[in-house]
Amino acid sequence: MSDAATHPARASVRQVSRVAMHLTRGCLIVSLQVDLSDAILVRLREDLLERVRADRVKEMILDVAGLEVLDARDFEELRRMLRMVTIMGARCVVVGLRPGVVSALVDLQVDLTEITATLDMDEAFRLLERGRRDGTR
Amino acid sequence: MARDEVRIQILVDADVARAIVVARQLSREAGLSTPRSTMIATAVSELARNILKYARRGSVTVRAIDRDGRRRVEILATDRGPGIADIETAMKEHFSSGGTLGLGLSGVERMMDEFDIESAPGEGTRVCAALWL
């Protein structure tokens, strides 16, 4: 929760259910800056899918660096959401999973097979660019 | 002054969120590393959600205590819900690839250095889990 306060407000950022979304270089960047609740997740999913449709988003980066705790149920929700975005034609990369969060997810044996993740934004952009060049989805 | 023990009644969804925040803070103040504080907070999340889902109400206590000459952060999750008839089977449940969520107890056990569960049908469940400093 304290993380939300330390993130400087960015211009042209659309605040939706305390989740920041903005389009950069054709890539939709979604930053989760507060720990999740069911209400936030439901709103996020609706807003996100609508945004992907309206802006014909082909690439999405989900920035979870602001999340200090991600339990199995929240992760399943995020995974379902990413799958929906993928079905709508966008490639997704998860950025900023913290060490403790990763350890917990592996211990909880959640399904990580569909998840493409990088440590930071630069790496995510490089990965997406490589995918664009190779023409892979 | 850092608190050594916090007990949170789990009655509604917001209590789970509160328990997570409190657990993380207490763990850090007790001197656990950030990743291990996250493990405590995640375990609290799983256990508190189980309480809501299966017992409707209960409590989660997080405390930093000395045991056997070493300091540790302990989670105590108790409820007077329906209890678990077959603990062994419940412990084997995990998050399958299909995404069906089990109790998540085996996950909590893997996350923690110590894990103990007592449960009897009709009497409730008591889980004690801990990470050493």
HADDOCK unambig.tbl for C-alpha pairs under 7 A between the chains (distance, minus, plus):
assign (segid A and resid 68 and name CA) (segid B and resid 38 and name CA) 6.47 0.50 0.50
assign (segid A and resid 69 and name CA) (segid B and resid 38 and name CA) 5.88 0.50 0.50
assign (segid A and resid 69 and name CA) (segid B and resid 41 and name CA) 6.62 0.50 0.50
assign (segid A and resid 69 and name CA) (segid B and resid 42 and name CA) 5.95 0.50 0.50
assign (segid A and resid 70 and name CA) (segid B and resid 42 and name CA) 6.70 0.50 0.50
assign (segid A and resid 71 and name CA) (segid B and resid 42 and name CA) 5.55 0.50 0.50
assign (segid A and resid 71 and name CA) (segid B and resid 45 and name CA) 6.55 0.50 0.50
assign (segid A and resid 71 and name CA) (segid B and resid 46 and name CA) 6.72 0.50 0.50
assign (segid A and resid 76 and name CA) (segid B and resid 99 and name CA) 6.81 0.50 0.50
assign (segid A and resid 99 and name CA) (segid B and resid 35 and name CA) 5.81 0.50 0.50
assign (segid A and resid 100 and name CA) (segid B and resid 35 and name CA) 3.66 0.50 0.50
assign (segid A and resid 100 and name CA) (segid B and resid 36 and name CA) 6.24 0.50 0.50
assign (segid A and resid 100 and name CA) (segid B and resid 38 and name CA) 5.26 0.50 0.50
assign (segid A and resid 100 and name CA) (segid B and resid 39 and name CA) 6.17 0.50 0.50
assign (segid A and resid 101 and name CA) (segid B and resid 38 and name CA) 6.55 0.50 0.50
assign (segid A and resid 104 and name CA) (segid B and resid 39 and name CA) 5.91 0.50 0.50
assign (segid A and resid 104 and name CA) (segid B and resid 42 and name CA) 6.93 0.50 0.50
assign (segid A and resid 104 and name CA) (segid B and resid 111 and name CA) 6.40 0.50 0.50
assign (segid A and resid 107 and name CA) (segid B and resid 107 and name CA) 5.15 0.50 0.50
assign (segid A and resid 107 and name CA) (segid B and resid 110 and name CA) 5.61 0.50 0.50
assign (segid A and resid 107 and name CA) (segid B and resid 111 and name CA) 5.85 0.50 0.50
assign (segid A and resid 108 and name CA) (segid B and resid 104 and name CA) 6.66 0.50 0.50
assign (segid A and resid 108 and name CA) (segid B and resid 107 and name CA) 4.05 0.50 0.50
assign (segid A and resid 108 and name CA) (segid B and resid 108 and name CA) 6.94 0.50 0.50
assign (segid A and resid 109 and name CA) (segid B and resid 94 and name CA) 6.74 0.50 0.50
assign (segid A and resid 109 and name CA) (segid B and resid 95 and name CA) 5.85 0.50 0.50
assign (segid A and resid 109 and name CA) (segid B and resid 107 and name CA) 6.82 0.50 0.50
assign (segid A and resid 110 and name CA) (segid B and resid 95 and name CA) 5.49 0.50 0.50
assign (segid A and resid 111 and name CA) (segid B and resid 97 and name CA) 5.46 0.50 0.50
